Amino acid sequence: MKLQPWAELIMIQFSPQQVIKTKINLLYYLLAAALPWAMSILLLSACTPPQPLEITSENRNGISDNEILIGSSLALGGHAGYLGTQMLQGARSYIRHINDMGGIHNRKIRLITLDDRYNPTQCLYNTQQLILEKKVFALFCYVGTPTTVRIIPLINEARIPLVGIFTGANRLRQPVNRYLINIRASYYQETRAAVDFIVKKKQLNQVAVFYQYDEYGFDGLRGTEIALKKYGLIPVAKGSYVRGTLDIEAGLDKIIASNAKAVVMIGTYDSCAKFIKLARERNFSPLFHNVSFVGSKELARRLGPNGQGVMVTQVVPPPTLSPDTPPLPGVKEYISLLNTAYPRRKPSFVGLEGYLNARILVEGIKRAGPDITREKFINAIESIDQFDLGIQNPLTFGKNDNQGLNDVYYTIIQDGKPVLLK
């Protein structure tokens, strides 16, 4: 089997026996990946309406005199269900608040949500349904790299904006795509912050990477490698697992054998929790450092006592009110609105991010004016400069910048809760 140049690069650090095994595994992975792609083509064909969708820069689908339709496909169940649920609750809390005040330009926002269970094929099907059948004005609050990457061609064809994506993947940022409106910092920024903390602050040079074997994990792995290169380092080991599984043992074995002193983790909360638990059972306790997609609150819950000292980078400030520091206005409003909309729910980093996504969605609709179109909406987003969200750091977009925030925060799990590391 002859691999493409990009695939050959993956093999450079392996022995001939490992290369053969890895090529076989890669072939299996590619064949497995082809099946859902073929299914998605069938789904696309099955969902295509008799008449082609009219796509123009002035498309006003989803706009009526008293309502604006917004669509979201996100994980509400499965291995990332916590993330989608928290994100949606934060977003809905703010949207409900806006609707209770009369909406925007006399229109209330109606959010249509579909569960994709963090499955790229289901996300593609859901997105097609939202665009072609539900005829939403814009897409909103998607969760995950593999899911969002799968729908980029559809977004480009429909010329429909997607606002607020719970992923830091570089592919959604470079090259700049004006239909993809990112709020949060990237995984490159998170992994750079993680490596700076590990190498510069903690003086640990033996760094391994544990990652999900898909677009999400590859992006985090690449970001970590770039950050390590700045210090003249490379990962001492790389271990992976397949998305949607908990088969982390092989990756754990590789990393334990390397005697790594720190592990940068790019995975979901269930797989990362299992990795850390099994590592500690085997008396392997390096510094574990996760990126924000892990969902720190759920990770901490699943780890219990095993979570003590685990690091997580965040892309929003802590969603808590502390008697020691003045409350951030944005955090204070999020907590208040969440308590009103979901009295039994506790604030979370993911929920705060959903709230911020909704703030930007609403701001774009406001600036676009009553005669809103998709192009006017995107232009309005691009006009946002130094916008105060009440989280200390202002947000800025531009024609050549589709990411509003760049800040990364360090948190550490202490006594079962992620707390800000000062």
N, C-alpha and C positions, 0 to 999 in steps of 0.2 A: 504494500500500500504506500503510495507516494503522497506525502503531506505537503500542503501549501507552506510557503516560507514562514508565515506567522505561526503555524503549528509546529514547524521544526524548531522554532526558538524555544518552545516549551520543553523540548527534549534535551537541550544542551547539557544540563547538569545531571542527567541520569546515566546509569550504566547501560551497556547494550541490552542486558536482560530486561532492565526497567523500561528501556525505550520500546522493546517489542511488546511488553505487557501494556505499556501506556498507549501505544498505537492501536492495539486491539481494543482497549477500553475506549479510546477516542472514537474509533470506528463504530463501536457499539453505541456510544453517546450520540454520534451524528445520525446514525440510523434511527435511534429512538427519538431524536429531535425532529426527524423528517416526518414521523407519523402525525404528531399534532399539527404540523404545518400543512400536511396534506388535508387533514380534517378541517383546518381553518379555511382552506380554499373551497372545500365542499360547503362549509357554512356560509362563506361569502356568496357562493353561487346560489345557495338556497334562499338567502335573504335579499338578493337583489330584486328591487321592484321592477314591474313591467316597463316603466318609463325611467330613464336615467335621472339622477338627482341634478337639479339645476344649480350649479355652483357659480356664484358671482361674488365679487368683492363687497356687494351691498346686500348679501344674503341676510334676511331678517327672520329666518326660522326661529321659532321659540318666543317671538315677541308678539304680544297682544296689547290691547289698551290697558289692561289691568294686571298683566302677569308676564314674567320672564322665566322661561324654562331652562334649567341647568341640569346636566346629567353627570352622574358619577358611577364608574365601575371600580370597585375596590374590594379588598378582602374583608368580608364580614364573618367568615368561617375558615376552617383549615389552619395551616401552619402560621398564618399571619393575621388571623381573625382579630386578635386583640388590637393590632395596629389600625386596621380599618375602622373598627368600632369606636376606638378612642378619637381618631381623626374626625369621624363623622359627628360625634357628639360635640366636639369643640366647634366645628363649623356650623352645625345646626343651631347651637346656642346663640351665636351671633346673628345668623340669618333670621331666626325667630324674633330676636330683639329688633332688627330692622323692619321686619314685616309688621310687628306690633306698633311701630311708630308710623305706619302708613306706606312703607316700602320706599322705592326710589323712583322719582318722577311718576308718582301715582301707580307704580307697578310693584307688585309683591313678587318675591323670588319663590319659585317652586322647584325644589330639588328632587330629582328622580334618581334613585340609587339602585344599583344592581350588584349582586354578590358574584365576584369572579374567583374567590377562594385562592387568590394568588396564583392563578393558572393563566398563562399567556393566551392560550387558545380561547378560553372562556372570556377573557378580557376583550379579545378581538371581536368575538360574537356580540358581547354586551355593548361595545362601543358602536358597532354597526347598527344595532337595534336603537341605541340612543340617537344616532344621527339620522338614520333613514326612516325609522318608524315613529319614534317619539319627537323627532325634529327639534331637538334642544338647540338653544342658542350657543351654548358653550359647554365644554367639559371641565370637570372640577374635582380636585382632591383624589387623584389616583394614587395607588399604593404599589411601589415596587419597580425595580429596574426591568426585569424580564417582561413583565406585563406591559409597561409603558413603551418599551422599545418596540414591541410587536405592533403597536398601533400607529407608529409614526407615519408610515405611508398613507394610512387612512386619514390621519389628521391633515397631512399635506394636501391630499386630493380634495378633501372637503373644505379646506381652508378654515378650519374651526379652531378657536383657541382652547388650550388646556391650561387651566390656572391651578397652581398649587399641587406639586407632585412630591409624594413622600419617598424620595430617592435623591441621592447626591451624585448620580451617574454622570460622568463627563460627556457621554454620548448625547445627553439631553442639553448640553451646554455648548459644545464645540462640534462642528461649526454652529454659530448662533442660528436658531430657528425661531422666528418671531411668533410662531403659533404655540411654542412651548414656553410657558411663563413659570419659571422656577422662583420660589421664594427663599428657600434654605441654602446654606453653604453646601459645597460639593464634598464627595468622598475624598477627593484629592486633598482638600483643605483639612478634612477630619483626620485622615491618615498622616498627613504632615504634622499636625498638632500632636497626634499620638506618638509618632516617632521622636519628635522634639522632646516630649516629656520623658519618654523611655531612655533615650540616649543621652540627652543633654542634662536633664534634671536628675534622673535616677542612675546615670552612668552605667547603663546596661547595653552591651554591644552584641549579645547573642539573641537575635530577635527572629522568631518564627512567625509564620502566617497560617492561620486556619480560615478557610474560605469556602463559600458555597460555589459549586461548580456550574456557574452560569454567568450572565452578563454582570450581575450584581457583584459576585465574588471576584470576577476577573478585574473589574474596575477598582475594587478595594485593594486587591493584590498589586495591581500596577501602581496605584497611588503610594502604597507602602514601599515598593521597590524604588520608586523615584525619590521618596523621602530618605530612605536609607542610603541611597547613592550619594547624597549630599555629605554624608559622614564617612564615605568610603566603605560602606557595608553592603552586604547582600543578605537575604534571609538565610538563616542556618538550616531551615527546613520549611517545607510547604506541605500542608495536609488539607484535604478537601472532602466534601460530601455532596451527594446529589440532592438538589432542591426537592422538598417534599418528603424527604426521608430523615431518619435519625441514625443513619449508618456512618457514624463518626469514628468508629474504632480504628480503622486503617490509618486515617489521618492523625489520630491521637498517637498511635504507635510511632509513626515517623517523627513526630515532634518531640515525644519523650526521648527517643533515641538520640536526638540532636543535642540534648541537654540545654535547651533554650532557657534563657533567663526571663524572657518576656514573650508573649504571644499576642499579636494583633489579630483580632477575630472579626470576620466579615460574614455574618450569618444571621439566622433567625433565633428568636429567644429559646425555642425548644431545643434546637440542635446545640446551641452554645451552652445552654444550661447542662445538657447531658455531658458535653465535652468537659466542662469544668468539674462537675461532680465526679466523673470517672477519673479525671486527672488527679484530683485530691485523694481519691481512694487508693490510687497507686503512688501516693506520696510525691506527686509532681505538682509543685505549687509555685510556678513562675508568676510574674505580673501579668494578669489577664487584662487586655484592653479591647473593648468593643466599640464599634461605631454606633451612631444614633439609631439606625434602622432596627437594632436589636430590640428596642422597646425596654428601657432600663427598669421601669417599674415592674413589668411582667417578668423580666429576667430575675430581678431581685426576689420576687415572690416564689418563683420556681426553684431558685437556689437555696433559699432559707439560710441557715448558718454558713453554707458553702460560699455565699456571696460576699462575705466580708473581705473588703479590700479590692474587689473587682472594679476596674475603671471603665467608664463609658464617656465618650465625647458626645456632646449635645450641640444642637444648632439653634436652640432657643434657651432663654434663661430659665432658672428653676420656677416651676409653677406653684410656688408656695409663698405664703405671707409670713415673714419672720419678725419677731419683736425687736430683733437686734438691728435691722436695717429698714429704711423707709421702703414701703411697697412700691413696686413699679406700677404705674397707672394701667398699662396694658394687661399685666398679670392680674391686677386687682379686678379689672372689668371682666376678664375671662372667668375668674373664679366666681364672681357674682352671677354672671349670666349662666354659667354651668349649674350653679345651685338652683337657679330659677327653672331652667329647662329640665335638668336631671338631678333632682334633690338627693338621690342616693349615690350618685357617682362622685368619685374623688378626682381632683385635678391631676393631670399627667403632662409630661413633656409632649407626648404625641397629641393630646387634646389641645394644648396651647398652640401647637403648630397648625392644627385644623382651624382654630379660631383666627390665627393670623392670616391663613389662606383666605378665609371668608372676608376679612377686613380688606384685603387687596381686591378680591372679586367685587365687592361693593364699591370700593373707591373707583375702580375702572368703569363700572356702570354709571356712577355719578358723573364722572368727568366726560363720558361719551355723550351725555345729554339725552333729552327725551327722544330724539330721532336717531336712536342707536342702531348701529350695524356692527358686524363683526370687525370690520376694518377700523371703524371709529373707536371701538372698544380697545383694540390692540394699540392703536395710536395713543389712546388715553393712558394705557398702562405704561407705554414707553415715555410718556411725559412726566411720570412720577419721579421726583427728585428730592432727596432728603426728607422723605415722608416720615413723620413721627408716629410710630406705632405704640408708643408708651413702654418700650422695652430697652431704653437707653440708646440703642444703636438705630439710626434712621435707615430707611430703605430707599434704594435708588435703582431705577431701570434706565434703559436707553436703547437706541436703535441697534447698537452693537453690544448690548449687555442684557441678556434675558434671565439674569439672576439678581434678585433684590438684596439679599443679605449675605454677609461673608464671615460672620462671627462664629467661633467655635468655643464651647465652654467645657471645662473638665469637671466631671463628677466622679464620685467614688461611692460604692455601696457600703454603708455603715448601719449596723443594726437593722438590716432588712430594707433600707431605703437609700435611693441615690441622693447624695447631698453634694452641693457645690464645693469644689476643692479650691480653697483660697490661697 
